[in-house]
Amino acid sequence: MDKRRILIVDDDENIAELISLYLIKECFDTEIAYNGEEAITKFKSFQPNLILLDIMLPGMDGYDVCREIRKDSDVPIIMLSAKGEVFDKVLGLKIGADDYMIKPFDSNELVARVQAILRRTSHIQENAAPAVEEQGEYVKYDGLTVNLTSYSVVYDGKPVEMPPKELELLFFLASKPNQVFTREQLLDKIWGYDYIGDTRTVDVHVKRVREKIKDKSNWSIATVWGIGYKFEVK
């Protein structure tokens, strides 16, 4: 079995090397980047399974690196920072980070969080990854199939009628499981940048989708209070 690859992004060489040693000890393969630009380059060449990303980097900071990576990839990202304010945590999660750890942190906790996120994302990729096959582009979970090509939804074996925007919203969330999106991000993705409306539009559409499909024990359309929504896979 191939080793899981972890990209460590931190401008403090001592911290980066220490993290790398802990992860290598747990049989991970690691690569280190010391600034944002190098992180983007190594992300493309190394193709990590997870990124440990420091926020305070010279030049391109961790937030910008996260935004850039999220344009093309859902690779799990754990942000690392000496900052402990709620604002910094929320911002990191809003732009696509999966977790947030405050320095100094316990090495055992860091390894445990890395392993937990990789277990979860591996399960998602094996059981519910979006696919492009003869049937078209779709996502499939227990009791739910959303097909973007045929604009169809099947829930518990029965077709469900959904207007295009409801279906597109459901497909977008379900195709990026456990990733949190703000209402503004969903407006941009589903309705477009030139849409004249407010974030309540998203709330209304989520409410309508929830009326038509009910959460299962292993997945749900979850509200992340103060931020937005996610398609949560347990």
SULNORFEN-V405664 format. One record per backbone hydrogen bond with DSSP energy under -0.5 kcal/mol. CO is the residue of the C=O (numbers start at 0). NH is the residue of the N-H. If there is no record, write none. Layout:
co & nh
CO & NH
CO & NH
This chain:
co & nh
3 & 28
4 & 48
4 & 49
5 & 7
5 & 30
6 & 8
6 & 51
7 & 9
7 & 32
8 & 53
10 & 12
11 & 15
12 & 16
13 & 17
14 & 18
15 & 19
16 & 20
17 & 21
18 & 22
19 & 23
20 & 24
21 & 25
22 & 27
23 & 26
28 & 5
30 & 7
32 & 9
34 & 38
35 & 39
36 & 40
37 & 41
38 & 42
39 & 43
40 & 44
41 & 45
42 & 46
48 & 75
49 & 6
50 & 52
50 & 77
51 & 8
51 & 53
52 & 79
54 & 56
54 & 61
57 & 35
57 & 59
58 & 60
59 & 35
60 & 64
61 & 65
62 & 66
63 & 67
64 & 68
65 & 69
66 & 70
67 & 70
68 & 71
68 & 72
75 & 50
76 & 78
76 & 97
76 & 98
77 & 52
78 & 100
79 & 54
80 & 102
84 & 88
85 & 89
86 & 90
87 & 91
88 & 92
89 & 93
90 & 94
91 & 96
92 & 95
98 & 78
100 & 80
105 & 109
106 & 110
107 & 111
108 & 112
109 & 113
110 & 114
111 & 115
112 & 116
113 & 117
114 & 118
115 & 119
116 & 120
117 & 121
118 & 122
119 & 123
120 & 124
121 & 125
122 & 126
123 & 127
124 & 128
130 & 132
130 & 137
132 & 135
135 & 132
135 & 137
136 & 147
136 & 148
137 & 130
138 & 145
140 & 143
142 & 155
143 & 140
144 & 146
144 & 153
145 & 138
145 & 147
146 & 150
146 & 151
151 & 146
152 & 159
153 & 144
154 & 157
157 & 154
159 & 152
162 & 166
163 & 167
164 & 168
165 & 169
166 & 170
167 & 171
168 & 172
169 & 173
170 & 174
172 & 175
173 & 176
175 & 178
177 & 179
180 & 228
181 & 185
182 & 186
183 & 187
184 & 188
185 & 189
185 & 190
186 & 190
186 & 191
191 & 194
194 & 196
197 & 200
198 & 201
198 & 202
199 & 203
200 & 204
201 & 205
202 & 206
203 & 207
204 & 208
205 & 209
206 & 210
207 & 211
208 & 211
208 & 212
215 & 218
217 & 233
218 & 215
219 & 221
219 & 231
221 & 223
221 & 229
222 & 224
223 & 226
223 & 227
226 & 182
227 & 223
228 & 180
229 & 221
229 & 231
230 & 177
231 & 219
231 & 233
